[in-house]
Amino acid sequence: MRASQFFISTLKEAPSDAEVASQKLMLRAGLIRKVAAGIYTWMPLGLRCLRKVEGIVREEMNRAGAIELLMPAVQPAELWQESGRWEFYGPELLRFKDRHERDFVIGPTHEEVIGDVARRELRSYRQLPKHFYQIQTKFRDEIRPRFGVMRGREFVMKDGYSFHADYADLQREYDNMHATYTRIFGRLGLEFRAVAADTGSIGGSGSHEFHVIADTGEDTIAYCPDSGYAANVELAEAVAAGGERPAAAAGLAKVHTPGVRTIDELAAFLAIPVETTVKAIVVESTDGVPVLMLLRGDHELNEIKAQNLAGIRSPLTFAAPSAVQAAFGAESGSLGPVGFAGRIVMDRTVARMADFVTGANETDFHLTGVNTGRDFAEPEVADLRNVVEGDPSPDGAGALRICRGIEVGHIFQLRTKYSEALGCRFLDENGREAIMEMGCYGIGVSRILGAAIEQNWDDRGIIWPAAIAPFEVVICPVGWAKSEAVKQRARSIYDALMALGVDVVLDDRGERPGVMFADWELIGVPHRLTIGERGLADGVVEYNARAGGEAVRIPVDEVVEGVQQRIRN
Amino acid sequence: MRASQFFISTLKEAPSDAEVASQKLMLRAGLIRKVAAGIYTWMPLGLRCLRKVEGIVREEMNRAGAIELLMPAVQPAELWQESGRWEFYGPELLRFKDRHERDFVIGPTHEEVIGDVARRELRSYRQLPKHFYQIQTKFRDEIRPRFGVMRGREFVMKDGYSFHADYADLQREYDNMHATYTRIFGRLGLEFRAVAADTGSIGGSGSHEFHVIADTGEDTIAYCPDSGYAANVELAEAVAAGGERPAAAAGLAKVHTPGVRTIDELAAFLAIPVETTVKAIVVESTDGVPVLMLLRGDHELNEIKAQNLAGIRSPLTFAAPSAVQAAFGAESGSLGPVGFAGRIVMDRTVARMADFVTGANETDFHLTGVNTGRDFAEPEVADLRNVVEGDPSPDGAGALRICRGIEVGHIFQLRTKYSEALGCRFLDENGREAIMEMGCYGIGVSRILGAAIEQNWDDRGIIWPAAIAPFEVVICPVGWAKSEAVKQRARSIYDALMALGVDVVLDDRGERPGVMFADWELIGVPHRLTIGERGLADGVVEYNARAGGEAVRIPVDEVVEGVQQRIRN
């Protein structure tokens, strides 16, 4: 591509409503232009990146045996009524009426449409399994679109749906997709993690999210660098560190703690580490009876884990102050297990503690030297908390670390949630009618570009992974308009690289070097060749890698091979 | 591709609501499946065809210097309010409100969005010309969607928009696009014509439609096989056949024609050729005064031509019976020029006639032997009628023929209609602000597939032009499941063709020959190789062209070269 024949339009400043780095840089580099809140035009430069992502996704999906089709954006309400989501789905589902007053939606997802295809086309076990996918434009009416293409309203997704005769085959395809997604994000050049995930509103069971690791990510992920383990922090199992519970060393003592209400105040007042305190949280049982939950002072209750316990009200409901007062004879802030006759659930970490400090069930008093078994009966032990950095990995392979991620892919075992509702039936080997098992597999194609930038940028601009850069190589001729030697050499290198299939752009706009360099650094092309009269006099061309490192002078005759080598690495 | 890894789903019968051949065949061949009225899923087979069309369109647009981008489907109402189309556009424009009650449309076209890009990005003559295009999914809420993908509601278009510093440059690009479209439709393997067209509701001046020639087309086209001339029949200039007007030979005579009201009745009553009669049509002037228009009895008034005459009311308004009676003293059906004192406009063909028959301005009487100039003053002569088969071509190069066509492309010189409304201003070479000239260029990508089928099908199914067939070659092994020799030979030919980049499908489904042949003839793959034990015993493979012709036995060793040769031809 010659830059003069293309469209390069960079901005010095990002629009003031741009919030995050990727959004600012995509706007400044001219990859996208805003049309309305959360709705963008993909400018020529951005479209090149988008198409490269699509290409890799398509290649790997085809390689994995999935079959591409293309479903419509506009979908009739009837299908959503059949699945139940016409009622259930929130206002993110854009509903509208056509000129005949019939109800439609602009599809944020396609379980209903593909289910309709499957129930009409797949009638026999001989036709199963089948995995259909598409790369298609979707719409989700976000209440507050933001972060550019990362939380837009109109966006491009790869969504695939697989249909199976039995659960084992769904699991096989799920593993196949796990491997495929791993290949895809690997080829895209992203640092990512596959994370065990909640299945959310889409329903079903068995799900992994694929996250691009970036400090600006909206999700918090716990992972073990020594093993493959990774989970959304809300779902990660919290394992108690250390070995057995130490023997009791201190005697039980009551201390006056006037005005102390929080754990931090307690630790400060007694001048003890917060890790030696235990906090008490009172929730309701399914019968409305107070249940005492004990966590180490610095740990956070995980409400999902707590509400998933047998006999606990879901969603988790904290006991009212009056109920607390009635059950404990004290205000919250001075509660503890000693003397409490009701149900107690203790976090695994607390179960390993001895000589801890907790409330005395008497307002403005705490107990020190508290020991489980000695001062109160051994209670029920459970995983009640969010993991923290340094926790043992649940797979026993090392210590957990915490990072932030941007979800770019999601695979689900939907099982029969939609196939049942939509009547996706087939005749099995025995001629009996059965419901198909179903999986679904999404990749946020347009979001990937934002995530890739969040992971790779500096103060000069974007640093694209080579696979999704708009161009692999840029040739910057210094003095294009003035020097015939520069022009000729630039053209001949350009022609040679083009002939080899390298995705190269020749900056023949005649701009000054400062403008050229700033533009291409902002745009983030990985490899740059600078051709100038001084260099040519020495028989060299200058090479710069966008990712950093020293400039390299390459002899003119070796430049084509030199660039190819650097692309390969 | 191996058929067992793909998705083939043919139907014996088309759904009963399918109206035209292409729609029936696309449904039967499993190219598309209906989701709602005018809304389809592109099944894997159909998507292959769609992508081939897209690929050719993209290549040629890029070659022509246009730059691809991608605009959103969902567009804010504000832009349509600026252009004036929010009010002007009919109910085909799907309007909706988002969750914040803001107005949006699902774009049926993108002049507004690209205009917004242009006014923000293009500020100097140095940045002009620029031609941006996209291949994108559009929505038009047709009142009665029909003919499958030919008049659907959701459809894929290539739409391009060019911006210029002056009109001469717009004309240059318009010619460039005319040539590009000619290349595109040529490469697609379609018989087509570029037709001078009305600019319709989109406005502007200077426009050609590209029509695929097919008997089932909705448009009627006049063309000259001896020259390039072609025009929509409503727009084609009607030139009078023959030479000068003959001298008057007959005397004027009044004949009693009781009950005769129509031209056909008149010709039958007098036993004369209809071509010797002249019909009289009375329309209103801009002042509401009756104007008499004269056409040869068998010709049809072209209302657009008539209303475009100076002084004629537009839209064309026929005079009321009472006004006719008052002006002519007779009922319509007995009207003529002799004795009429008002304005007369005569079609060019009538101006060449002598001794004709027309109404006598006396109910139930006609005049024979009427001659212009002798029996009434020479009136104004104009082109008033639709052309008919055999008319001289307006370019003087031969006789016109009439055919039917399906519009698949349209190029427009929009001039400043949208750039003015949207404020697409730039600084010209003299530093003065000026409005950009604008062109737009559309191709109905999904419609092309329907049109291609309307042009190429038989009672067995589709006959694809090779460039857009889902596969170029199908290998049908007879006895796949039983014969190892057949299986091996089929695989080795498949591998060899794949290695050469041929788009080949191997039917490894294990179906009976009858089923295989019927499927692939319905699907319309251009080249078929049949591999069976009997042929292999003779050292041959059978070749069939879908377009027809005898089966050919090709020696096994020559089959790869033989197929390649046939693809090239």
Interface residues (C-beta under 8 A of the other chain):
Chain A: Q5 F6 F7 S9 R33 V35 A36 I39 Y40 T41 W42 M43 P44 G46 L47 L50 G65 I67 E68 L69 L70 M71 P72 A73 V74 Q75 P76 L79 P91 E92 L94 F96 K97 D98 R99 F104 I106 V113 D116 V117 R120 E121 K130 F132 T137 F139 D141 I143 R153 E154
Chain B: Q5 F6 F7 S9 R33 V35 A36 I39 Y40 T41 W42 M43 P44 L47 L50 G65 I67 E68 L69 L70 M71 P72 A73 V74 Q75 P76 L79 P91 E92 L94 F96 K97 D98 R99 F104 I106 V113 D116 V117 R120 E121 K130 F132 T137 F139 D141 I143 R153 E154
